[in-house]
């Protein structure tokens, strides 16, 4: 547990780490959003795409939250508001973009809600992680 604790502590206290992770997340969003459906794996579970949207935006929400905590020194409701607003915008942009990709429909309100839900959960999980780390110190 001490190695994990040290890695988390290091990662959440150096702005470059979560900022880099968020940049990688943005690049991955662009890549995945522009893929043609024939390149994508088959769905094995009903609503699997909603689960993937939620999990993907949870990761992005956590990275952006950690970045803004350190770079902009945001906390509490302002942090939640900015992250959910930014991630909601990125989710909407993603859905808009997908309508121009052959074989994709885009503009799915259900996908966008999964994006927002994941981002919101990402803020909450990161908040709990930070509180846990501060308590351990």
C-alpha positions in Angstrom: 0.0 0.0 0.0 2.9 2.4 0.6 4.0 2.3 -3.0 0.5 3.0 -4.2 0.2 5.8 -1.6 3.4 7.4 -2.8 2.5 7.2 -6.5 -0.9 8.8 -5.8 0.6 11.4 -3.5 3.2 12.3 -6.1 0.7 12.3 -9.0 -1.8 14.5 -7.2 0.8 17.0 -6.1 2.6 17.7 -9.3 0.5 19.6 -11.9 2.4 18.2 -14.8 1.2 14.6 -14.1 -2.6 15.1 -14.3 -2.2 17.8 -17.0 -0.3 15.3 -19.1 -2.9 12.6 -18.4 -5.6 15.0 -19.5 -3.8 15.8 -22.7 -3.4 12.1 -23.4 -7.1 11.7 -22.7 -8.0 14.5 -25.1 -5.9 12.8 -27.8 -7.6 9.5 -27.1 -11.0 11.1 -27.3 -10.1 12.6 -30.7 -8.9 9.2 -32.0 -11.8 7.2 -30.7 -14.4 9.8 -31.9 -13.1 9.7 -35.4 -13.0 5.9 -35.8 -15.2 4.3 -38.4 -17.5 1.6 -36.9 -15.9 -1.2 -38.9 -12.7 -0.6 -36.8 -14.6 -0.9 -33.5 -15.1 -4.0 -31.4 -18.5 -5.7 -31.3 -20.7 -4.8 -28.4 -21.1 -7.7 -26.0 -23.3 -6.2 -23.3 -26.5 -4.2 -23.8 -25.8 -0.5 -23.5 -22.1 -1.2 -23.5 -21.4 2.1 -25.3 -23.0 4.0 -22.4 -20.8 2.2 -19.9 -17.7 3.0 -22.1 -18.8 6.7 -22.3 -19.2 6.8 -18.5 -15.9 5.2 -17.7 -14.0 7.2 -20.3 -15.3 10.5 -19.1 -14.8 9.4 -15.5 -11.1 9.2 -16.3 -11.0 12.5 -18.1 -13.0 14.1 -15.3 -10.5 12.9 -12.7 -7.5 14.1 -14.7 -9.1 17.5 -15.3 -10.1 17.9 -11.7 -6.6 17.0 -10.5 -5.1 19.5 -13.0 -7.4 22.4 -12.0 -6.9 21.7 -8.3 -3.2 22.4 -8.8 -3.1 24.9 -11.7 -6.1 27.1 -10.9 -6.3 26.2 -7.2 -10.1 25.6 -7.6 -11.9 23.7 -4.8 -15.5 22.7 -3.9 -18.4 23.8 -6.0 -16.4 26.0 -8.4 -14.2 23.1 -9.3 -17.2 20.7 -9.8 -18.9 23.4 -12.0 -15.9 24.0 -14.2 -15.1 20.4 -14.7 -18.6 19.3 -15.5 -19.1 22.3 -17.8 -15.9 21.6 -19.6 -16.5 17.9 -19.9 -20.1 18.5 -20.9 -18.8 20.7 -23.7 -16.3 18.1 -24.8 -18.9 15.4 -24.7 -21.3 17.5 -26.8 -18.5 18.3 -29.3 -17.7 14.6 -29.5 -21.3 13.8 -30.3 -21.5 16.6 -32.9 -18.3 15.4 -34.5 -19.5 11.8 -34.8 -22.4 12.7 -37.1 -19.8 13.4 -39.8 -18.0 10.1 -39.5 -19.3 7.5 -42.0 -21.4 4.8 -40.3 -21.8 6.7 -37.0 -24.9 8.6 -35.9 -23.7 11.1 -33.3 -25.8 13.6 -31.4 -27.0 11.0 -28.8 -28.4 12.6 -25.7 -28.0 9.3 -23.9 -24.2 9.2 -24.7 -23.9 12.8 -23.6 -25.7 12.1 -20.3 -23.3 9.2 -19.7 -20.4 11.5 -20.4 -21.7 14.1 -17.9 -22.4 11.4 -15.3 -18.8 10.0 -15.7 -17.3 13.4 -15.3 -19.3 14.1 -12.2 -18.3 10.8 -10.7 -14.7 11.5 -11.6 -14.8 14.8 -9.6 -16.3 12.9 -6.6 -13.8 10.0 -6.8 -10.8 12.4 -7.0 -12.2 14.4 -4.1 -12.4 11.2 -2.0 -8.9 10.1 -3.1 -7.4 13.5 -2.0 -9.3 13.4 1.3 -8.0 9.8 1.9 -4.4 10.9 1.1 -4.6 13.9 3.4 -5.9 11.7 6.2 -3.1 9.3 5.7 -0.5 12.0 6.1 
